[in-house]
Amino acid sequence: MGGFFIYTLQKIMETERSIVQIGQEQQMREFVAITPVERRWEMLARVRGQINAFGTDADDEFMVARENGESQGIFKTWAAPVIPFLDTDRLDLLDSLWNDIQALTSTGLTFSQAVGSLGETSRDNSDGARALEQTLSHWNALMLQNPNKLQQSLERARTDSLLLDRRLASIFKDEQLSDDVSVRIRQLVDRFDLSVALLSPFYNLEALVGDAFGFEWNPFVQAQRNKSEALGSGGTLDMFALVMPSALKDWIDAESLNWNGLTWDAIHTRVNTLLHNGPEAQAIIEAAELSGTSPADILFGLNVLEWIPVRVGGKKDDLDQKEALTRLQAHIGKEPVHTSPNDHVVHIGQELNGLIRFMNWLPLVESEDNFTKGTNWTYASLCDTAAELLATLEGYSEVWNDDFRDRFLQKLLPQVKQLDAASVKGRFLLHLIKEEHRIKPSFIAVPDSENTNRVITQLAQMRSAASVRRLGDGIQPRALIGGKAFGLEELICNLPVEADVPSGVVITAEAIEDVLMANQGLWRLIVRLNMEGDIDAKVSIAQAISEHIHNLDIPQSLLEKILPEIADLGDRLVVRSSSSDEDTRGNQNAAGIYESVLDIQGDQFTEAMRTCIGSFFTEKAVLFRHTQGSEDIPRLALLIQPFIQGVGGVAFTRNLHGDTDGCIIELSHQASDITSGNGNFTQLKIDTDGRVQKIGDAELSEAHRNQIQGLVQQIKELKRVDVDLEWVVDNDGTLWVLQVRSLPHKKTSEVQVKPEFDVNLEAGQGFDELAHLLLTQEGKVRVILKGERNLDAFQGDLFKVIIQQGQRICEIWTEEAVPLTSHFANICGSFGIKLQTLQSHI
């Protein structure tokens, strides 16, 4: 009796202290400015629980047989359709109706049925329910019509969730778990509950691409029904997970439940050798690029597949090594050709599904815990927390209500242990504790109502602290650092190539997003732009956005992070755009669309930032993305590097506008003259036998020519795709690599489509004249541009014609030679338009 009295008194005192602390923290929070991303997270924290959008108890992917003989779904029944509301900035709409929807789905209705019921029976909620349905319908239709927009939206959700997972895991690791079992259970419940909520975009993505239930507003379901051809069922990384262990068996140390002393030092040592090993190097480099990780992470994952005693992927003795390498070689560097938007959508789902599964076996952060505890792998904030919660509840069985303990231990616990997804185990335990109240009240501490706010504040601080990073600090997702920075990071960190890359500082896409979201009116315009389908309306919205960008406030707090980092880069700087849709291997490559600002002084830095950010919303950029069906919410980072004076240019392994084999090097007195298309340039064509054909009078030493040619050929052999490389030679003779990108895959017009008639445009003529002339005849067109012309301005005319009349233009001829890797040439290459010079045909 005395012990119980003391225990109860302690709980009362803890409760009183908690109430006082909560009041103090709430008062403090009222004085702190809440950022837009924190508001987003706070709403996500409220829209959690079983909702029956992607399945019901009867057809969930993971089910537990309950004591009454009924099955309970514990996976996709919890997935909430949050991504459409994040894309439309209407998460508040879902938040406002959540409790009412959940009350209806608890009776067995699906999410769709519950929303329909609200619209019919609840006068207070009918308008909101209709708005919710309209939001989902519009999002679904737009994504079906624009597969690239869908892929970018879902990749953004995946990347944001990955970064949150990493930060949540770090917070949890720093917070000591209590020895008091009641406090410990509360800590673990709060951790898991919040992680499930904040990572709900990831679980929405996972449910979308694996939806067998048939969610009404799922573009993948509709595309699957209407696809035009039989498609495989798995993604590229699914195949890699099955075959790579056999292909790289000589590099795998682990056995079933035995790491054999493997450490990260050993993995990095092995990778350094492996990357010089021909086909095996190509395979691991390809897997690293597809997953946005490092070769070391991939080798760890292959060891995990061997270490796990059950079969979740391939095993190293499944196939003959030579056969496995041959299978991998058939997929490296390849991109599918889609015959319809539906096929494209289905393929996106397959690739994302494969990527999600593949990431299960990779480390979230490199640490010895990856081996010794089997923790800190991807999805650690959920999986490690769930494992800890299960161990605690199993080890302290007295915490369960007396009338439930035996049922849990004898019937439910064996089923939970058999589930092969730790996060699913956690969801079921969370349901037992929070919804069914199966734990004795004395064994779960008083809820900390400020825990969510406290963790969200920490997440915001971590996001802000990571807004500026050094180039070369390690591979990061393309959606975080953009295409230019990703290409250089890959060169520095993943490829066994000796190349000098200038020091650099990356302002992340998260940081730029925070700057834009801080201006509420501006962000609403950006969201409208992204969801608009009419091109004239989009151009009008973009003009309004540009007016905002002109006076965009760059927070002093961000500048205070940037300026010390760039202080050692020199007095002359370059600010480069680095968007996630730049320098990609696919054909929606936005190379040449966004601006970089060259040779600036420190006091010009903020204006250069505005210029680069604003270039995402120019008419040219909006028109280009519209032709590609790409999204207009920027995932735009900025790359700051020293400005290097000297002869420079671009080298590439394939002529996008001809059939040249070998290497082509274009150079001028400054590398920017090549990419801009301004000024005179010299072209060197080096055939496969080493013969050099030179056009122009700029000089490049034989040593530098051989060095450049060797670099691009080595990168091409490692990645098995054609590449181009921007370079400059400084006054000391050092060759610097400024940019590396994979060239778009060949379009049909590169090899077989011929023009059926010519259209001549005189100097001063543009879109109106071109559109009128195209209306006079049908078929493929060669456009001949006469006289001097601003090709940068003509790009906009070209996009308008493509939007109105499709890709009828198959060739463009100019009077003056245009560098083959100028922005204009890149854009023509993206559309499969062959670029020729009239002089070469005279």
Order of alpha helices (4+ residues) and beta strands (2+ residues): alpha-alpha-beta-beta-alpha-alpha-alpha-alpha-alpha-alpha-alpha-alpha-alpha-alpha-alpha-alpha-alpha-alpha-alpha-alpha-alpha-alpha-alpha-beta-alpha-beta-alpha-alpha-alpha-alpha-beta-beta-alpha-alpha-beta-beta-beta-alpha-beta-beta-alpha-beta-beta-beta-alpha-beta-alpha-beta-alpha-beta
